Amino acid sequence: MAIQRYKLTIAYDGTHFHGWQEQNPPDGPSLRTVQGVLRQAVGRTVGQPVDLIGASRTDTGVHALGQTAAFTAETRIPLERLASAINSRLTDEVDVRQVRIVDAGFDPIRDAKSKQYRYRIHNAGHRPVLTRSQVYHCWYDLDETAMTDAAARLIGEHDFAAFANAGHGRETTVRTVHDCRIERPSDLPELHIVISGNGFLYNMVRIIAGTLVEVGRGHWPADCIDVLFDARDRAEAGPTLPPQGLCLEWIRY
């Protein structure tokens, strides 16, 4: 057996998890997180403790279709069987979609080039009974044209200080958004905000979504985005929308 570095692509329903990152409060029991249950499943599978590193620290209630994580271990399990072996030790809330062998120095955080998120809005008067844990319910009419105009203004390199919660912990709030668009699926009463970029600040996507909804409701003009870039003040931007509408779709390296 040889020690190998493994890259996982993971999907999960974040409804009943306290986010991705393991948390061990000093005055209470460990909280149930995706990283925690996955690390334990991987460790049991390969028969040794592992250090599992994830690319994106999604919040409580946020979902993923393409989260990336990595660990180093030695195992006799063939590569083509490793995903199913890990999945057999997980609940149906988490699914390892792919396992690949990568270079020993692969870092899922540092080596990521871009990510894409999708925020789903149930835009109808009736409640999203069957999808309530995957969408945000907005019963107001939304002006898709105005939201599209505002979303396009987010594309490029900007200072996103107005779109980040205090305590984001980053040295700079400058980020590059590669694409930001509004989609309305023809078969669902939904409106989606799709955004990709080289990195995102704490709650940045949910604040952007809240700001675009304010534009869609007619409360603010589309060019408020330009004003917010200049203001660099979180208090001037829209609300932070709830976590359940957000999904990490992919990470590219």
N, C-alpha and C positions, 0 to 999 in steps of 0.2 A: 504493500500500500504506500502511496505517496500523499504528502500533504498538498491539498489543492485549495484554491480560492474559488468560491462558488457565488454566482450572481443569480438572485431569485427575482422573478417578476410575480407580483402578488395582487390579487383582488380581494376586497373585503367590504362588508357592510359594517359601517362604523357605529350603527345605532346604539349598541349595547357595550361599546368600549369607551374608556376614558382616553381616547386619542391613540396615536401610534406609540409615542414614547413611554418607556417604562417609568413608573412613578412609585416611590417608596416613601410615603409620608412618615416623618419621625414619630408622630403620635398616633399612628393607626396602621391598619393592614395595607399591603400593597394593592394598588388599584388595578383593575383588569384592563390591560392595554393590548393592542395588536402585537407590538414588539414583544411583549412579555409572553403571550401564549405561543407565538411563533418561535421564539428562541427556545422555549421549553420543548416544543414539538421537534425542532431540528436537533436539539441535544439528545433527546431520546432516540431519534432515528439513527444518528451517527454514533451513538454510544459514548459521547463525551461532551463536556460543557463547551459552548461556543459563544463567541462575542458577535452578536448580530447587529449590524449597522444599517439603518434605513436612510433613504435619500431625503424623504420629506416627512416632517413631524406634523402630520395632519391632526387637527383638533378633535375633541370629543364630538361624536356624531357625524363626522365627515367620512365620506366613502372613497374607495379607490378601485380603479380597474387596472392600473399599471404602476403601482408602487414598486420601487426597487430596493432590495436589501442584499447584503453580502456577508459571508462568513468564511472562515478558513478551518478545514478539518481534514482528517483522513478517514476513509470509509471504503468498505468492500462493496457497497451497493452500486450497481452500474448507474451511470449518469442518466440513462433513459428511464430508470425506475425511481429515481430519487424524488421527483415531485410527488408521485403517487404515494410513496412511502411516508413523506412528510404529511401529506393531506390526510392519510389514514389516522393521524394523531391530532387532527384539528376538528373543530366543530364546523358546521356548514356555513358559518359566517365568513370564513377565510378560505381562500383557495390559492395554492401556489400554481401559477399557470405555466411557468417555465423555469428550468434550472440550466445554467450554462457554466462552463469552466472559463475563468478569466485570469488575467495576469495577477501575480501575487500582490502587486501594489494597487489594484483597483480599489478606488474609494467612491462609493455611490453618491456621496455628497459633493466632494471636490470635483469629480470628473463629469458631473452632469452638465450638459450644454443647454438644454431647454426643457421646459415642462408645459403641459397643457392641462387646464382645469375647465370644467363645465359646471355652470350654476343653473339649475332647473327651477323654473317658476311655473307653478300651476296657475294659469291666468284665466280663471273662470269663477262664476258665482257659486257653483256647487263645490263642496269640500272634496279634497283628494283622498277619499277614504282608503283606497287600496294602495296608494303611493305616498301616504303622508310622511313616511320616514325617508323619502328620497327627494321631496320637492318642498319649496316654499310656496305657501298659498297667498296670492295677491288677487283680490277680487275686483280691483279697479281696472278700468280700461287703460291699456298702455300704448303709447304712440311709438310704434316700432321704428318709424322713420327718424324721429328725433333721437331715439336711443342708439340707432345705427350711426348717426352723425357724431354723437358724443363718444361712442365706443371707438370710432376711427381716430379721434383726437388723442386717445391713450397710446396709440402705436408710436414706437420710437423710444429713444433714451430720454428719460425725464427724472426729476426728483419727485418721488412718490411719498414724501413726508406726510401729506394730507390724507393719504390712503393707508396709513399704518398706525396701529394702536401704540400707545405709549408703552415703553418697555419692550420694544421689538428686539433690542439687543444687538443691532447691526451697526457697524462703523459708518456706513453710508446708506442713505435711502434712495440713491440713484439706481434705477433698474431699467432694462430694455424690454419693452413689450413687442413681440414679433407680430402678433395678430390679436385683434379683439373684434368680435363680430356678434351679431344677434341672429339667432336661428329660431324659426317657428315650425316645428314638425307638423306635417299635414295631417297626421293621424292622431295627434294628441292635443288637448287644450293647454299646451305649454308654450312658454317662451324660454329660450336658452341663451345664456351669456357664455360665450366660449372665448377663452383668453390663453395665450401662450407667451412665454418669455424666458429670459435667461435666469430668472429667480424671482421670488416673491417674498415680501415682508409679512410680518405677523398680521393675519386677518386682512391682508391687502385685497384679495379677490372678493371677499365678502363685503368689504367697504366699497369697492368699485361697483359691485352688484347693487348695493343699496343706493349709491349715487345715481346709477343709471335708471333705477326704478323711479327715483324722484324726477328725473328728466322725463321718463315715460309718462308719469302722472301729470306732467305739465307744471310742476312746481318750480322747476329750474330750466333755463335754456341749455341747449347742447354745449354752448361755449363756456359753461360754468367749469368745464374741465380745465380750460386754459387759466381761468381765475384761480382754481385750486392749486395748480402747479406753482403759480406765483406766490400764493398765500402760504403754502407749506404748513398749514394748520389743520390738524385732524378735526377740530371742532367745526370747521366750515364744510366738511364733506358729509355725505349721506350716512345713514345708519349702517351698522354692521348687521347684515342679514343673518338669519339663523343658520346653523351648520348643516342641517340635513339636506339642503339643496345642492351642496357642493360635492364634487367628485374629481379626484385626481385621475386624469385619463391616461397620460403617458409621460415618460421621462426619456429623453434622448441623450446619447453619449457619443 
